[in-house]
């Protein structure tokens, strides 16, 4: 049995799953980290902060116990893959993409560069296995990151594959087919939810943006648990 986990640009997938093509790149991500003492206090907490704009958004969150805060900006734009899979851009270029506001200027005051990379999506394959080879994680399917499930998806793949392999009296081909079918159903659901989140995060219609903001404010004020309830199918997954 060969388990392929070499990421979204999997060299194995290019040979064994040739029909699983990349989708045209329509999103890019930008990232920098800052020491917590160098940024406004409202960004230094245990929560994830989400800011929505027209065709773009950004999130910030603390990185473990390293006294760092991670900032990731995403926007709709055509992009391309570079050799290093990420490129270093200047603050001036970053401001061209996201605007020059007091908040962004204060956040970037103590950094020199911003890193940029294309967000890679691939089509969902018909199968995650071929003969004695099984694909997991981004090697199996790269999706938009707007559900924050990229790493978790790979963990789920590994967990489910391990559960199947625990049965030593199995026919490998049969069990791998079981794994493939079960995971594909799950991946399709995750992919659809992530695409829907992208539409919400990057709304460009002004009327729909106002309605969405009002709806979110009301939910967060009166029934914040509803946000988590709608994600139960993700976080209560048992394999």
N, C-alpha and C positions, 0 to 999 in steps of 0.2 A: 504494500500500500504506500502510495506517495501522496503526501499532503502538501498542496501548493499554497503558500501564504506570502508571495513576493510582491504584494501591493497592487495598486491600481494600474501600474504600467507593466503588469506581469508578462515576462517573456514566455512563460509556459502557455499562458492563455492565447498569445498570438499564434502559437503553433497548433494547440489542441482544441481551442474554441474560436476558430477563425471567424465564425458568424457573429460572435459577440463584439460588435464594433463600438468605438467611442462615439458619443453624441457630440455634435458641434459645441465648442466651448462658448458658453454664454454668460459665465459668471467668473469673477476674480475675487481673491481674498487678499487683504493687506494686514500685516501684523507687526506690532512692536510691544515690548514689555518695559515697564517703568517701576522703579523702586517706589514703594507705597508712600514714603515720606516726601516724594517729589510731585505728588498730584493732589487735586482737590479731595477733601475728606469724604465727599459723597461717593467717591469711587472706591474707597477703602473700607469694604465691609465683607461679610461672608456671603452676600447674595450675588447673583448674576444680574448685571444691569443690561437692559436691552433698549436701544434707541432706534426708532424707525424713521425713514425718510423716503423721498420719492426715488424709487429704483435702487435703494441702498439701505443698509442698516449697519449698526455695529454693536458688539457685545463686549463687556469687560467682566473679569472675575479674577479672584486671587489665585495664585499658583502655589498650592500647598503651603508649606511653612517657610518659603524662600523670601518672604517680604517683597514679593513682586506681584504686580497686577498685569494681567494679559489683556491686550486690546486687539480685537479682530474686527476688521471692517470688510463688508462684502457688498458688491454692487454688480448690477447687470452690465456686462460689457463683453465684446468679443475679445478673445485673448488667444495665446498660443503657448505651447509647452516649450520651455527652455531646457538646455542641457542639464542644468542643475535643478530643474523643477521649481526654482524660485529665483527671483532676481532682487537685487538691492536697488531701491530707488531713493531719490532725494526727498526731503521734506517738501520742497517746492512742487515736485511732481505729485506728491500725495495731496497737497492743498488744491492742485488743479482738479483732481478727481473728486474730492469731498468738500471743497469749499474752505475758505479761510475764516474761521469763527474764533471768538475769544476762547471758547472751550478747547478747540483743537490746538490753537496756538499754545495755550497753557500746558496741554498734555504733551506736546511734542518739544517743549522748550529744552528738555534735558536729553534728547536723543539726536543721533546724527543721521540715521537711516531708517527706512521702513522696508520690510520685506513683502514682496508681492509674489503670488503664484496663481496659476489657473485652477479653477475648480473643475475636476474631471468627472464626467458622468459616463457610464457605459450602459448599453442596453442590457436588460435582464436576459441571461442565457436560457435556453430551453432546458438545459441540464447543468448541474454543478459537478458532474463526474464524467469521466470517460475511461473505460476499462478499469484499471486499478489506480487511477489518479482522481483526487478529489480537491476542489477549490474552496478556500474559505476566505473570509474578510473581503477587502477591496479587490483581491485577485479574482474573486467570484463575481463581484458586482460593485462598481463605484457609483455612489449616489450623491445628491446634493446634501450638504451638511446641516440643513436647517431643521433637523430633528435632534441633533447632537447624539447620533447613534452610530457613528462610524466605528469607533473602537468597540462599543458594546455589541454591535452586529458581529464582529469577529469573535468576541467571547462567546456569544450565543452559538455561532457555528461550531466552535471548538467543543463546547459543552454537549451539544446535540450529537456531534460525531463521536465523542468519547462514550456517551451513553449507548450508542449503537454498537461500538466496538467492544463493550464490556461483555456482550454475549459471544462467547467463544465457539458456540456450536452453530455458527451462522454461515450462510452462503454470502460471500463478500459482495458479489454483484447485486444480489437482492437487497442487502442492507444499505448499500450505497445509493440504490435507487430510492429507498425509503427516506434516507437522509436528504437527497436532492429534492424530492417532492415536498417534504415538510418545510424545508428551508426556503424553497422558491415561493411557496404561499406566503410565508412570513416576509420575505424580501419585497415582494410586490406590494404588500400592505405598508411596509415602512417607506418604500420609495414613493408611493402615492401621498402619504402623509407629509413627507418632506417637500415634495413639489407643491402641495397646498400651502404649506407654511411659507415657502418662497413667495407665492402670490400675495399672501397677507403682508409679509414683511416689506415687500417692495411695491406696494400699490402705487399706481401713478395717477389714477382718477381721483380728483380732489374730493368729490362728493363721497365716494366709497371710503376714502381715507378718514374723513370726518366721522362717518357712521361707525367705522371700525374702532376708532379711538374712543368714541363715546361708549360703545359696547364693552370694550376692554376696561375702561374706567369703572363702569357700573359693576362688572363682574369682580374686579379686584377689590372694590369697596364693600360689596354686599355678599358675594358668594365666591371668595377666592379659591375655595376647595374645588369648584367646578373645573378650574384650569387643570388641576392634578387628576381629577376624576376622568377627564377625557383622555388621559395618558395612561390609565391603569392597564390597558391592554399591552403597553410596552413594558412597564416596570414590574408587572405581576406575571410576566411570562415564565413558565416552568419547563419549557422544552418538550 
